[in-house]
Amino acid sequence: MSPGEKNKTTTSRPLALLLPSYQVMSDVSAGSTFFFSPGLLLFFYFSSLTAWIRVEVAVDVNLGD
């Protein structure tokens, strides 16, 4: 990867994070392997992150009471 490409990736990071999920959808429709794909890993990462945030909020609310 050239420095130019790396810089471009860093700048358009939100877009770069969205792209793999579209790739997964096309992989699934093409019947390719769904597992080990970047989009699936991101999906698990974000869902666990969201779950963790919910836990944090719940703990904060309980401690607030």
PDB file of N, CA, C and O in Angstrom, chain B, residues numbered from 101:
ATOM      1  N   MET B 101       0.856  -1.201   0.000  1.00  0.00           N
ATOM      2  CA  MET B 101       0.000   0.000   0.000  1.00  0.00           C
ATOM      3  C   MET B 101       0.885   1.242   0.000  1.00  0.00           C
ATOM      4  O   MET B 101       1.786   1.382   0.827  1.00  0.00           O
ATOM      5  N   SER B 102       0.617   2.119  -0.922  1.00  0.00           N
ATOM      6  CA  SER B 102       1.425   3.337  -0.999  1.00  0.00           C
ATOM      7  C   SER B 102       0.923   4.350   0.021  1.00  0.00           C
ATOM      8  O   SER B 102      -0.232   4.276   0.439  1.00  0.00           O
ATOM      9  N   PRO B 103       1.771   5.301   0.433  1.00  0.00           N
ATOM     10  CA  PRO B 103       1.350   6.320   1.415  1.00  0.00           C
ATOM     11  C   PRO B 103       0.090   7.057   0.989  1.00  0.00           C
ATOM     12  O   PRO B 103      -0.748   7.406   1.821  1.00  0.00           O
ATOM     13  N   GLY B 104      -0.036   7.290  -0.313  1.00  0.00           N
ATOM     14  CA  GLY B 104      -1.229   7.981  -0.823  1.00  0.00           C
ATOM     15  C   GLY B 104      -2.490   7.198  -0.535  1.00  0.00           C
ATOM     16  O   GLY B 104      -3.495   7.757  -0.097  1.00  0.00           O
ATOM     17  N   GLU B 105      -2.431   5.889  -0.786  1.00  0.00           N
ATOM     18  CA  GLU B 105      -3.597   5.046  -0.528  1.00  0.00           C
ATOM     19  C   GLU B 105      -3.929   5.019   0.957  1.00  0.00           C
ATOM     20  O   GLU B 105      -5.093   5.109   1.346  1.00  0.00           O
ATOM     21  N   LYS B 106      -2.904   4.894   1.771  1.00  0.00           N
ATOM     22  CA  LYS B 106      -3.125   4.822   3.223  1.00  0.00           C
ATOM     23  C   LYS B 106      -3.801   6.095   3.713  1.00  0.00           C
ATOM     24  O   LYS B 106      -4.736   6.044   4.512  1.00  0.00           O
ATOM     25  N   ASN B 107      -3.325   7.231   3.233  1.00  0.00           N
ATOM     26  CA  ASN B 107      -3.886   8.511   3.631  1.00  0.00           C
ATOM     27  C   ASN B 107      -5.343   8.603   3.205  1.00  0.00           C
ATOM     28  O   ASN B 107      -6.192   9.077   3.959  1.00  0.00           O
ATOM     29  N   LYS B 108      -5.625   8.148   1.998  1.00  0.00           N
ATOM     30  CA  LYS B 108      -6.988   8.187   1.465  1.00  0.00           C
ATOM     31  C   LYS B 108      -7.911   7.333   2.340  1.00  0.00           C
ATOM     32  O   LYS B 108      -9.037   7.728   2.642  1.00  0.00           O
ATOM     33  N   THR B 109      -7.420   6.166   2.740  1.00  0.00           N
ATOM     34  CA  THR B 109      -8.217   5.274   3.588  1.00  0.00           C
ATOM     35  C   THR B 109      -8.537   5.946   4.919  1.00  0.00           C
ATOM     36  O   THR B 109      -9.666   5.874   5.405  1.00  0.00           O
ATOM     37  N   THR B 110      -7.543   6.593   5.499  1.00  0.00           N
ATOM     38  CA  THR B 110      -7.737   7.246   6.788  1.00  0.00           C
ATOM     39  C   THR B 110      -8.751   8.376   6.687  1.00  0.00           C
ATOM     40  O   THR B 110      -9.577   8.561   7.581  1.00  0.00           O
ATOM     41  N   THR B 111      -8.685   9.133   5.591  1.00  0.00           N
ATOM     42  CA  THR B 111      -9.583  10.274   5.434  1.00  0.00           C
ATOM     43  C   THR B 111     -11.026   9.822   5.278  1.00  0.00           C
ATOM     44  O   THR B 111     -11.929  10.417   5.865  1.00  0.00           O
ATOM     45  N   SER B 112     -11.254   8.770   4.488  1.00  0.00           N
ATOM     46  CA  SER B 112     -12.623   8.339   4.228  1.00  0.00           C
ATOM     47  C   SER B 112     -12.975   7.127   5.087  1.00  0.00           C
ATOM     48  O   SER B 112     -13.625   6.188   4.626  1.00  0.00           O
ATOM     49  N   ARG B 113     -12.534   7.166   6.343  1.00  0.00           N
ATOM     50  CA  ARG B 113     -12.732   6.014   7.222  1.00  0.00           C
ATOM     51  C   ARG B 113     -14.200   5.598   7.396  1.00  0.00           C
ATOM     52  O   ARG B 113     -14.492   4.410   7.259  1.00  0.00           O
ATOM     53  N   PRO B 114     -15.134   6.504   7.689  1.00  0.00           N
ATOM     54  CA  PRO B 114     -16.527   6.070   7.855  1.00  0.00           C
ATOM     55  C   PRO B 114     -17.044   5.328   6.635  1.00  0.00           C
ATOM     56  O   PRO B 114     -17.737   4.319   6.757  1.00  0.00           O
ATOM     57  N   LEU B 115     -16.703   5.834   5.458  1.00  0.00           N
ATOM     58  CA  LEU B 115     -17.129   5.189   4.219  1.00  0.00           C
ATOM     59  C   LEU B 115     -16.469   3.825   4.102  1.00  0.00           C
ATOM     60  O   LEU B 115     -17.110   2.848   3.713  1.00  0.00           O
ATOM     61  N   ALA B 116     -15.195   3.763   4.437  1.00  0.00           N
ATOM     62  CA  ALA B 116     -14.450   2.508   4.358  1.00  0.00           C
ATOM     63  C   ALA B 116     -15.045   1.463   5.299  1.00  0.00           C
ATOM     64  O   ALA B 116     -14.984   0.267   5.015  1.00  0.00           O
ATOM     65  N   LEU B 117     -15.619   1.908   6.418  1.00  0.00           N
ATOM     66  CA  LEU B 117     -16.240   0.976   7.353  1.00  0.00           C
ATOM     67  C   LEU B 117     -17.575   0.462   6.824  1.00  0.00           C
ATOM     68  O   LEU B 117     -17.987  -0.653   7.141  1.00  0.00           O
ATOM     69  N   LEU B 118     -18.239   1.271   6.027  1.00  0.00           N
ATOM     70  CA  LEU B 118     -19.529   0.858   5.487  1.00  0.00           C
ATOM     71  C   LEU B 118     -19.386  -0.112   4.314  1.00  0.00           C
ATOM     72  O   LEU B 118     -20.210  -1.007   4.130  1.00  0.00           O
ATOM     73  N   LEU B 119     -18.338   0.079   3.536  1.00  0.00           N
ATOM     74  CA  LEU B 119     -18.183  -0.720   2.331  1.00  0.00           C
ATOM     75  C   LEU B 119     -18.155  -2.232   2.542  1.00  0.00           C
ATOM     76  O   LEU B 119     -18.794  -2.955   1.778  1.00  0.00           O
ATOM     77  N   PRO B 120     -17.432  -2.742   3.559  1.00  0.00           N
ATOM     78  CA  PRO B 120     -17.394  -4.199   3.728  1.00  0.00           C
ATOM     79  C   PRO B 120     -18.769  -4.827   3.903  1.00  0.00           C
ATOM     80  O   PRO B 120     -18.986  -5.954   3.458  1.00  0.00           O
ATOM     81  N   SER B 121     -19.697  -4.132   4.536  1.00  0.00           N
ATOM     82  CA  SER B 121     -21.025  -4.722   4.731  1.00  0.00           C
ATOM     83  C   SER B 121     -21.740  -4.888   3.393  1.00  0.00           C
ATOM     84  O   SER B 121     -22.468  -5.861   3.195  1.00  0.00           O
ATOM     85  N   TYR B 122     -21.538  -3.948   2.476  1.00  0.00           N
ATOM     86  CA  TYR B 122     -22.096  -4.110   1.136  1.00  0.00           C
ATOM     87  C   TYR B 122     -21.422  -5.286   0.452  1.00  0.00           C
ATOM     88  O   TYR B 122     -22.068  -6.050  -0.265  1.00  0.00           O
ATOM     89  N   GLN B 123     -20.120  -5.429   0.674  1.00  0.00           N
ATOM     90  CA  GLN B 123     -19.370  -6.545   0.111  1.00  0.00           C
ATOM     91  C   GLN B 123     -19.924  -7.866   0.624  1.00  0.00           C
ATOM     92  O   GLN B 123     -20.050  -8.830  -0.132  1.00  0.00           O
ATOM     93  N   VAL B 124     -20.253  -7.907   1.911  1.00  0.00           N
ATOM     94  CA  VAL B 124     -20.819  -9.120   2.506  1.00  0.00           C
ATOM     95  C   VAL B 124     -22.134  -9.463   1.827  1.00  0.00           C
ATOM     96  O   VAL B 124     -22.372 -10.621   1.484  1.00  0.00           O
ATOM     97  N   MET B 125     -22.990  -8.465   1.630  1.00  0.00           N
ATOM     98  CA  MET B 125     -24.282  -8.707   0.998  1.00  0.00           C
ATOM     99  C   MET B 125     -24.095  -9.305  -0.387  1.00  0.00           C
ATOM    100  O   MET B 125     -24.791 -10.250  -0.757  1.00  0.00           O
ATOM    101  N   SER B 126     -23.159  -8.759  -1.153  1.00  0.00           N
ATOM    102  CA  SER B 126     -22.939  -9.289  -2.495  1.00  0.00           C
ATOM    103  C   SER B 126     -22.311 -10.677  -2.410  1.00  0.00           C
ATOM    104  O   SER B 126     -22.576 -11.530  -3.257  1.00  0.00           O
ATOM    105  N   ASP B 127     -21.471 -10.911  -1.383  1.00  0.00           N
ATOM    106  CA  ASP B 127     -20.886 -12.237  -1.186  1.00  0.00           C
ATOM    107  C   ASP B 127     -21.963 -13.266  -0.899  1.00  0.00           C
ATOM    108  O   ASP B 127     -21.953 -14.367  -1.449  1.00  0.00           O
ATOM    109  N   VAL B 128     -22.892 -12.893  -0.030  1.00  0.00           N
ATOM    110  CA  VAL B 128     -23.963 -13.809   0.354  1.00  0.00           C
ATOM    111  C   VAL B 128     -24.840 -14.124  -0.843  1.00  0.00           C
ATOM    112  O   VAL B 128     -25.179 -15.285  -1.076  1.00  0.00           O
ATOM    113  N   SER B 129     -25.207 -13.115  -1.596  1.00  0.00           N
ATOM    114  CA  SER B 129     -26.060 -13.350  -2.747  1.00  0.00           C
ATOM    115  C   SER B 129     -25.327 -14.168  -3.803  1.00  0.00           C
ATOM    116  O   SER B 129     -25.954 -14.889  -4.580  1.00  0.00           O
ATOM    117  N   ALA B 130     -24.010 -14.059  -3.834  1.00  0.00           N
ATOM    118  CA  ALA B 130     -23.222 -14.844  -4.782  1.00  0.00           C
ATOM    119  C   ALA B 130     -22.957 -16.244  -4.233  1.00  0.00           C
ATOM    120  O   ALA B 130     -22.427 -17.100  -4.941  1.00  0.00           O
ATOM    121  N   GLY B 131     -23.326 -16.478  -2.970  1.00  0.00           N
ATOM    122  CA  GLY B 131     -23.153 -17.790  -2.373  1.00  0.00           C
ATOM    123  C   GLY B 131     -21.737 -18.032  -1.878  1.00  0.00           C
ATOM    124  O   GLY B 131     -21.364 -19.173  -1.607  1.00  0.00           O
ATOM    125  N   SER B 132     -20.946 -16.976  -1.758  1.00  0.00           N
ATOM    126  CA  SER B 132     -19.577 -17.143  -1.250  1.00  0.00           C
ATOM    127  C   SER B 132     -19.612 -17.328   0.257  1.00  0.00           C
ATOM    128  O   SER B 132     -20.677 -17.277   0.872  1.00  0.00           O
ATOM    129  N   THR B 133     -18.453 -17.543   0.845  1.00  0.00           N
ATOM    130  CA  THR B 133     -18.403 -17.740   2.293  1.00  0.00           C
ATOM    131  C   THR B 133     -18.720 -16.440   3.001  1.00  0.00           C
ATOM    132  O   THR B 133     -18.140 -15.394   2.709  1.00  0.00           O
ATOM    133  N   PHE B 134     -19.647 -16.524   3.933  1.00  0.00           N
ATOM    134  CA  PHE B 134     -20.074 -15.353   4.695  1.00  0.00           C
ATOM    135  C   PHE B 134     -19.134 -15.162   5.877  1.00  0.00           C
ATOM    136  O   PHE B 134     -18.862 -14.031   6.281  1.00  0.00           O
ATOM    137  N   PHE B 135     -18.641 -16.255   6.430  1.00  0.00           N
ATOM    138  CA  PHE B 135     -17.772 -16.195   7.598  1.00  0.00           C
ATOM    139  C   PHE B 135     -16.398 -15.669   7.214  1.00  0.00           C
ATOM    140  O   PHE B 135     -15.962 -15.809   6.071  1.00  0.00           O
ATOM    141  N   PHE B 136     -15.736 -15.076   8.162  1.00  0.00           N
ATOM    142  CA  PHE B 136     -14.395 -14.515   7.994  1.00  0.00           C
ATOM    143  C   PHE B 136     -14.375 -13.290   7.090  1.00  0.00           C
ATOM    144  O   PHE B 136     -13.302 -12.779   6.768  1.00  0.00           O
ATOM    145  N   SER B 137     -15.538 -12.814   6.680  1.00  0.00           N
ATOM    146  CA  SER B 137     -15.541 -11.623   5.826  1.00  0.00           C
ATOM    147  C   SER B 137     -15.474 -10.379   6.708  1.00  0.00           C
ATOM    148  O   SER B 137     -16.020 -10.376   7.811  1.00  0.00           O
ATOM    149  N   PRO B 138     -14.813  -9.323   6.235  1.00  0.00           N
ATOM    150  CA  PRO B 138     -14.642  -8.104   7.048  1.00  0.00           C
ATOM    151  C   PRO B 138     -15.960  -7.540   7.540  1.00  0.00           C
ATOM    152  O   PRO B 138     -16.058  -7.090   8.681  1.00  0.00           O
ATOM    153  N   GLY B 139     -16.967  -7.561   6.693  1.00  0.00           N
ATOM    154  CA  GLY B 139     -18.269  -7.011   7.053  1.00  0.00           C
ATOM    155  C   GLY B 139     -18.885  -7.734   8.230  1.00  0.00           C
ATOM    156  O   GLY B 139     -19.479  -7.112   9.111  1.00  0.00           O
ATOM    157  N   LEU B 140     -18.742  -9.064   8.243  1.00  0.00           N
ATOM    158  CA  LEU B 140     -19.313  -9.847   9.336  1.00  0.00           C
ATOM    159  C   LEU B 140     -18.589  -9.533  10.633  1.00  0.00           C
ATOM    160  O   LEU B 140     -19.205  -9.387  11.688  1.00  0.00           O
ATOM    161  N   LEU B 141     -17.266  -9.431  10.537  1.00  0.00           N
ATOM    162  CA  LEU B 141     -16.482  -9.096  11.730  1.00  0.00           C
ATOM    163  C   LEU B 141     -16.874  -7.723  12.252  1.00  0.00           C
ATOM    164  O   LEU B 141     -16.996  -7.520  13.460  1.00  0.00           O
ATOM    165  N   LEU B 142     -17.069  -6.779  11.333  1.00  0.00           N
ATOM    166  CA  LEU B 142     -17.485  -5.433  11.736  1.00  0.00           C
ATOM    167  C   LEU B 142     -18.858  -5.485  12.390  1.00  0.00           C
ATOM    168  O   LEU B 142     -19.114  -4.804  13.383  1.00  0.00           O
ATOM    169  N   PHE B 143     -19.745  -6.311  11.812  1.00  0.00           N
ATOM    170  CA  PHE B 143     -21.092  -6.438  12.352  1.00  0.00           C
ATOM    171  C   PHE B 143     -21.040  -6.913  13.804  1.00  0.00           C
ATOM    172  O   PHE B 143     -21.707  -6.355  14.676  1.00  0.00           O
ATOM    173  N   PHE B 144     -20.239  -7.951  14.049  1.00  0.00           N
ATOM    174  CA  PHE B 144     -20.105  -8.456  15.412  1.00  0.00           C
ATOM    175  C   PHE B 144     -19.463  -7.428  16.320  1.00  0.00           C
ATOM    176  O   PHE B 144     -19.856  -7.265  17.476  1.00  0.00           O
ATOM    177  N   TYR B 145     -18.459  -6.728  15.777  1.00  0.00           N
ATOM    178  CA  TYR B 145     -17.759  -5.715  16.561  1.00  0.00           C
ATOM    179  C   TYR B 145     -18.720  -4.615  16.994  1.00  0.00           C
ATOM    180  O   TYR B 145     -18.749  -4.223  18.161  1.00  0.00           O
ATOM    181  N   PHE B 146     -19.516  -4.117  16.028  1.00  0.00           N
ATOM    182  CA  PHE B 146     -20.430  -3.018  16.346  1.00  0.00           C
ATOM    183  C   PHE B 146     -21.552  -3.470  17.260  1.00  0.00           C
ATOM    184  O   PHE B 146     -21.969  -2.718  18.141  1.00  0.00           O
ATOM    185  N   SER B 147     -22.055  -4.695  17.067  1.00  0.00           N
ATOM    186  CA  SER B 147     -23.139  -5.144  17.937  1.00  0.00           C
ATOM    187  C   SER B 147     -22.644  -5.363  19.361  1.00  0.00           C
ATOM    188  O   SER B 147     -23.359  -5.072  20.319  1.00  0.00           O
ATOM    189  N   SER B 148     -21.418  -5.875  19.504  1.00  0.00           N
ATOM    190  CA  SER B 148     -20.885  -6.037  20.862  1.00  0.00           C
ATOM    191  C   SER B 148     -20.590  -4.675  21.481  1.00  0.00           C
ATOM    192  O   SER B 148     -20.758  -4.476  22.684  1.00  0.00           O
ATOM    193  N   LEU B 149     -20.148  -3.742  20.638  1.00  0.00           N
ATOM    194  CA  LEU B 149     -19.875  -2.385  21.117  1.00  0.00           C
ATOM    195  C   LEU B 149     -21.175  -1.736  21.611  1.00  0.00           C
ATOM    196  O   LEU B 149     -21.205  -1.109  22.670  1.00  0.00           O
ATOM    197  N   THR B 150     -22.239  -1.897  20.832  1.00  0.00           N
ATOM    198  CA  THR B 150     -23.537  -1.321  21.208  1.00  0.00           C
ATOM    199  C   THR B 150     -24.030  -1.953  22.500  1.00  0.00           C
ATOM    200  O   THR B 150     -24.537  -1.264  23.385  1.00  0.00           O
ATOM    201  N   ALA B 151     -23.877  -3.275  22.601  1.00  0.00           N
ATOM    202  CA  ALA B 151     -24.310  -3.972  23.814  1.00  0.00           C
ATOM    203  C   ALA B 151     -23.528  -3.447  25.018  1.00  0.00           C
ATOM    204  O   ALA B 151     -24.096  -3.230  26.088  1.00  0.00           O
ATOM    205  N   TRP B 152     -22.226  -3.246  24.834  1.00  0.00           N
ATOM    206  CA  TRP B 152     -21.384  -2.743  25.930  1.00  0.00           C
ATOM    207  C   TRP B 152     -21.826  -1.348  26.337  1.00  0.00           C
ATOM    208  O   TRP B 152     -21.878  -1.039  27.528  1.00  0.00           O
ATOM    209  N   ILE B 153     -22.147  -0.497  25.359  1.00  0.00           N
ATOM    210  CA  ILE B 153     -22.607   0.867  25.662  1.00  0.00           C
ATOM    211  C   ILE B 153     -23.915   0.798  26.457  1.00  0.00           C
ATOM    212  O   ILE B 153     -24.106   1.555  27.409  1.00  0.00           O
ATOM    213  N   ARG B 154     -24.806  -0.103  26.068  1.00  0.00           N
ATOM    214  CA  ARG B 154     -26.073  -0.250  26.800  1.00  0.00           C
ATOM    215  C   ARG B 154     -25.815  -0.661  28.241  1.00  0.00           C
ATOM    216  O   ARG B 154     -26.459  -0.160  29.162  1.00  0.00           O
ATOM    217  N   VAL B 155     -24.874  -1.572  28.431  1.00  0.00           N
ATOM    218  CA  VAL B 155     -24.524  -2.015  29.781  1.00  0.00           C
ATOM    219  C   VAL B 155     -23.978  -0.841  30.592  1.00  0.00           C
ATOM    220  O   VAL B 155     -24.358  -0.635  31.744  1.00  0.00           O
ATOM    221  N   GLU B 156     -23.087  -0.082  29.972  1.00  0.00           N
ATOM    222  CA  GLU B 156     -22.504   1.079  30.651  1.00  0.00           C
ATOM    223  C   GLU B 156     -23.594   2.062  31.086  1.00  0.00           C
ATOM    224  O   GLU B 156     -23.589   2.550  32.217  1.00  0.00           O
ATOM    225  N   VAL B 157     -24.520   2.342  30.181  1.00  0.00           N
ATOM    226  CA  VAL B 157     -25.613   3.278  30.474  1.00  0.00           C
ATOM    227  C   VAL B 157     -26.471   2.730  31.610  1.00  0.00           C
ATOM    228  O   VAL B 157     -26.837   3.469  32.524  1.00  0.00           O
ATOM    229  N   ALA B 158     -26.790   1.446  31.557  1.00  0.00           N
ATOM    230  CA  ALA B 158     -27.609   0.829  32.599  1.00  0.00           C
ATOM    231  C   ALA B 158     -26.912   0.930  33.953  1.00  0.00           C
ATOM    232  O   ALA B 158     -27.550   1.237  34.960  1.00  0.00           O
ATOM    233  N   VAL B 159     -25.614   0.674  33.978  1.00  0.00           N
ATOM    234  CA  VAL B 159     -24.838   0.766  35.220  1.00  0.00           C
ATOM    235  C   VAL B 159     -24.851   2.202  35.736  1.00  0.00           C
ATOM    236  O   VAL B 159     -25.034   2.440  36.930  1.00  0.00           O
ATOM    237  N   ASP B 160     -24.656   3.147  34.833  1.00  0.00           N
ATOM    238  CA  ASP B 160     -24.657   4.556  35.237  1.00  0.00           C
ATOM    239  C   ASP B 160     -26.008   4.945  35.836  1.00  0.00           C
ATOM    240  O   ASP B 160     -26.061   5.636  36.854  1.00  0.00           O
ATOM    241  N   VAL B 161     -27.081   4.511  35.219  1.00  0.00           N
ATOM    242  CA  VAL B 161     -28.427   4.835  35.705  1.00  0.00           C
ATOM    243  C   VAL B 161     -28.642   4.227  37.089  1.00  0.00           C
ATOM    244  O   VAL B 161     -29.164   4.891  37.985  1.00  0.00           O
ATOM    245  N   ASN B 162     -28.245   2.973  37.266  1.00  0.00           N
ATOM    246  CA  ASN B 162     -28.402   2.302  38.560  1.00  0.00           C
ATOM    247  C   ASN B 162     -27.586   2.985  39.642  1.00  0.00           C
ATOM    248  O   ASN B 162     -28.054   3.156  40.768  1.00  0.00           O
ATOM    249  N   LEU B 163     -26.368   3.375  39.300  1.00  0.00           N
ATOM    250  CA  LEU B 163     -25.516   4.058  40.274  1.00  0.00           C
ATOM    251  C   LEU B 163     -26.074   5.444  40.595  1.00  0.00           C
ATOM    252  O   LEU B 163     -25.905   5.953  41.703  1.00  0.00           O
ATOM    253  N   GLY B 164     -26.738   6.041  39.612  1.00  0.00           N
ATOM    254  CA  GLY B 164     -27.329   7.361  39.818  1.00  0.00           C
ATOM    255  C   GLY B 164     -28.449   7.307  40.844  1.00  0.00           C
ATOM    256  O   GLY B 164     -28.628   8.238  41.629  1.00  0.00           O
ATOM    257  N   ASP B 165     -29.204   6.207  40.833  1.00  0.00           N
ATOM    258  CA  ASP B 165     -30.254   6.030  41.822  1.00  0.00           C
ATOM    259  C   ASP B 165     -29.607   5.754  43.175  1.00  0.00           C
ATOM    260  O   ASP B 165     -30.309   5.570  44.169  1.00  0.00           O
TER     261      ASP B 165
END
